[in-house]
Amino acid sequence: MRRILYLNNFMTETIINCRKNQNIYSQPANNKVAGITEALTANDCEVKILSTGLVNGKSGKLHKEVTERVLNVDVLYCPIVEFPLINTLSSIIFMYNQIKKENAKKKVDNIIFYNYKPEVAWAAWLAKKRLHIPITVEYEDGYSHVSEIHGLKAWLFNLTERKVKKIVDSAILVNSHLEKYYSVPSVVVRGVVNKNFFKKCQSHVKEENERFTILYSGGLDEERGIGVFLESLKYNDMNCRVIVCGKGNIRCSDPRVDFKGFIPYEEVKKLLMQSDLLVQCQLSKKAFANVSFPSKLFEYIATGNVIVSSDIAEVKLFANDAFIYYENDDPKKLAEAIKFAYKSRVSIQNKLDILCKKNMAEPIGKNILKIWE
């Protein structure tokens, strides 16, 4: 049985409430960690998660080690000091020390670390250099290509990626565009469909909505295309309800829009199941599209609902004709695609079922294991 340590920033509600770090919590990151963990355990790997339980306050408080049993694996939250930069340094030190303990107790076959995040990537770098444990980067949303990150933070992310990348043994990549940057064995894992959510969606009896219901769920920043979606409503005169949920704020006076803001994940899943049409509008013309993949699609496809998506090449490669697409980040074309979906009421259930089964834990795990053969 292959033993794997998975270094990341995974967090449960218990840790979020304890460390009061909701502002840096990422549900998509949590979902990806959960998916890869499930994929590996489904293929007889022993996985242990070492999480930073990251904090970004200025209290100077030392958060002690905490262990939980989640996802049918042990999750150990390493100690961390709550203060800028010191939080990163303390995380690296405590996490590396924990790796040494784990390896002394029982040989570690592989380390996976999340996304060149400095607090985990440098711990993996130390483990490779000093303990000679093979390391695998899980490259997700390349920070060196994200326009919002500037100054010292950008410098640190770029330095980390440049240095740690030189010694990685293999890579789990979020899309195929990244393959050209790696000469080591690699596999594309865009995401993993949650089997339990898929089953719940299949057994869900949807109540008929009073009005056709369109849902946008996810990031409210420019790259995710929320501006294009809201602009498209000017060209859409449908009598519909438009639900928007995500962290942040929007500017929209359209009375059809029901802005939920940031809501519990379980509530988001209920809205996904009950909606009639789901929208994914990440901008296809931004560089960010080449180093990312809209992770919400793995929840979207599980529902069996009609999906309208921007024409990001990687999404088309993933879904083929299971989605309805619009081109060039054009709000008018998005409005036309939504109207087409409404009028035609296309049935894509079979296509989405096939897509879901291809992207569940067991087949994904088999693909990951090939890079370690």
N, C-alpha and C positions, 0 to 999 in steps of 0.2 A: 504494500500500500504506500503510495507516494505521499510524503508529508510536505505540506505547503503552508508557509506563513504569508498572509495577505495584509500588506501595510496600506492603510487608507484613513479616511476621516469619517467612517461610518458612525452613525449616532442613533440611538433610540430615544423615545420621548423621555425616558427616565434620565438619561444623561443631559438632554437638552434642558430639562427643568432644573436639574441639579447645577449645571454649569452656566445656565442662563445665556446660551449662545444661539438662540433662535435666528438671529440676524445673519449668521454664516452657515446655517443648515441648508443642505441641498437635497431635496427629494430625488431628483434624477440621479445624483451620485449614489445615494443610498440604494436606489433600485438597481443600478448597474453592479454595485458590490454584491447585493443580494443575489442577482442573477448569475454572476460568475461563480459565486460560492456554491449555489445550488447546482450549477453545471458540473463543477468539479466533484462535489460529494455524490452526485448521481452516477459518477464514473469511478467510484471507490477510492477517492482521494481523501486523505485526512487533512482538513483545513482548519487553521486557527487564525482569526482576525486580530491583528494588533492595530488599534485605532488611536489616533492622537486625542480624540474627543475635543477637537480644536476650540480654543477660546481666543478672543481678541480684545478683551477689556484691559484696564490699566490698574487693577486692584493689587497686583503683585502677589496674589494668593497662589499657593501651591495646591493644585488639585491632585489628590492621591489616586493611586491605582484602584480601578474598579473592574470586576469581572462579571459578565452576564452570559447567560446561555440563550443565544438567538440564532435563528435560521438552522437549528440543529447543530450548531458549532459553538465553541467557546469564543467569546469576544472579550479581549483584554484592553481596557482603556489605560494607556500608559500615563504616568504622572506628567503634569505640565504646569508651567508657571504662567500665570495670567498677566502678561505685559508684552507690548509690541517688541518684536525681534527675539526677546528672551523666550517667548512662547515657542518660536521655531527652534532655537538652539536647545532648549530643555527637552523638547519633543525628540529631536535627533538623538540626544544623549540617552534619554530614558528608553527610547525604542531600540536603539542598538544594544544597550545592556540587556534588554529583554530577549532580543534575538540570540545573544550569547547564551543566556540561561536556557532557552528553548533548545538550542542546538546541542548544549552539553547534556541535557536531559534525554534527548532523542534526536538523531540526525535529521536535519532539515534538508529536503531534496531540492526545493525551489522557494524563492521569495518572489512574490508579485508586489509591485508598488504602484500606487495610483498617480498617473498623470504628471510626473515630474514636479509634483508638489514638493517644495524644499524640505518640509518637515518629515516626509517619508522617503523621498528619493535619496537624500544624503545618508539616511540610516541604512538603506539598501546598498549604497555605494560602499560604506564602511564594512558591511557584512561580506560583500564580494572581495574587497581588498584584504581584509584581515582574517575572515573565516572561510573564504573561498567557496561560498555558497552561490550557485547560479542565480542570477536575477533576471526578472522579466518585467518590462514596463507595460502597464496597461495605459496606453496613450489615448486620452480622452479630451476633447476640446483644447487643442494645443494653445497653451497660454502665451507662447511667444508670438502668436498670430492674433491675439485678442486686442482690439484697438483701445478698449477702456483702461487697460493697465498701463500705467506710466511710471516714470521716476524710478525710485529705489526698488519698488516691487517688480517692475518690468525687468530691471537689471538682474535681480536675484533669480527670477524665473528663467531668464535667458541663460544665465551662467549655469544654473542647475541642469537645464536640458542639454547644454553644450558639453558639459563635463561628464555627467552621468551616462549620457547616451553612448559614450565611447566604450564603456565596459559592459553594456547589457548583453545578455546571452540570447535573448529572444524577446518578442514583442506581441502584445495583444492590441490590435489597432482598431480604432473606432470606424474607420472607413478605408476604402481601397486606395484613395489618393495618397495616403501616408506610406504605402508599401515601398514606393521608390526611394524613400529616405532610409530604408533599413536593409542591410546586407545579411543580417542574422535571420534565423527562422522566425516567421511571423504568421499570424492568423487574424483575419478580420472578424471582430465580434461587435456588431453595431448595438446589440442589446440582447436581452433574453425575455421571452414572454413568460409571465408568471402563470404557472399551470393552474393554481387555485383560483386566480382571478378569471382566467379563461373559462374554467368550469362554471364559476358563478355567473358569468355573462351568458353562457349557453343555457343555464337553467332559469335565468331572469325572465319574468313575464313583464314586458314593458307596457305600462299604461299609456293610452293614447293621449298625447299632449294636446292642450287646447289650441296652441299655435305651434307651427313647425319650429323646432328648437335647434339652434346652431350653437355649438360650444367651441370656445377657444380656451385652452388650458395651457399654462406654461409661463415662461419668462416674458416680462413686459419691456424688455430693452429693444433697441433698434434692430439688432441682428435677427431677433426672433420674428420680426415682421408685424408686430402688433399695430404699427402705424398704417401699414398697407391694408390690414384687415379692417380697421376702423374707417379708413378712407373709402374702402369698397362699399360701405353701407350707403354712401351718397348715391351710388349707382344701382342700388337694390331697393325696390319699392315693395318687397314682399311683406305680407302681414306675418311677421315671425317674432320669435323671442331670441335674443342674442345674449348668451351667458359668457362672461369673461371672468376667469379666475387666475390669480397669480400674484406674486410678490411685487409690490410697487403700486403706482397710480397710473390712471389714464385720463386723458382729456376727451370727453365725448358727451355731446348733449342729445344724442339720438335717444328718444324715449323707449325704443325697443331694446336698448342695452341694459342688461341686469349685471352690474359689476359687483362681483362677490369679494374681490380682493384675495388675500391669502387665507385659505380655509383648510381645515384638517384634511389629510390625504384620503381618509375614508369617505368624506363628503364629496371630494373630487371624483372618486370612483363611482359613486352613486349618480352623479351628474353625467358622467361619461356613458353609463349604461342607459340612462333615461333620455338622452338627447337623440335627435334624428340625424344630425350631420356634424362631423368633427372637422375642424380646420387646423391645418399646419401651414404656416406661412413664413418659415425662416427664409431670409433673403438669399437668393441664389447668386447674386452678383458680388457679395461680400467675400473677402478672403477667408473669413471664419467658416464659411460653408465647406471649404476644402479640408478642414481639420476637425470637423465635428459631425454629429448626426443627431437629428431630432429624436431624443429618447422617448418622448411622449408617444411616438408611433407604436411602441410595443404595448402600450395600454390601449391606444386607439384600435388597433387591429383585433385585439381580444374581444372587443364589444360587438364586432360584426356590423357596426354602423358605417354608413357611407362616409368616405374621407376625401376631402378636397385638399390638395397639397400644391405648394410651389414646385417649380420644375428643377429642383436641385438634382444634379446628375446622380448622386449617390442614392437618393430616394427612389428615382426611377429604376435604378439598377436593383434595388432592394424589392420594390413592390410591383414593378412592371405595370400591367394594366389593371391592378386591383384598386388603384386610386384614380380619381379625376384630377387632372393637373391644369394649372394656369401658368402662363409664361411671363418672363421678364419682370417679375415683381410688380406687375401692373394691377392697380386696384380695380380698374374696369374689367379686366379679364378675370380677376378673382370673383367679382360680382356675377359675371356671365357663367362661370363654372358652378357657382352656388345655385344659380337659377336653373341651370341644366340639370344638376343633381336633384333639385326639387321637382322639376317637371317630369323627368324621366323615371324618377324613383328606381334607379338602377339597382339590380340585385347582385351583390358581390360577396355574399355570405360564403359560398364555396371557395372562392379565391382566397378570402381572408383566413378561412379555416386551414387551408393548405399552407399559407404563409406562416400562420401561428405554429403549426406542428413542426415546420422546418426550423423554427427559431425558439424551440423549447430547450430546457436544460440539458437533457441527455445528448441530443445530437451536437449541440454547441460544445459541451464538455469533451466529446470525442475529438472534435476539431482542435481544441486547445491542447489536448494531450499529444497531438502529432508534432507540435513544435519542440517537445522535450524528448522525442524518441532518439 
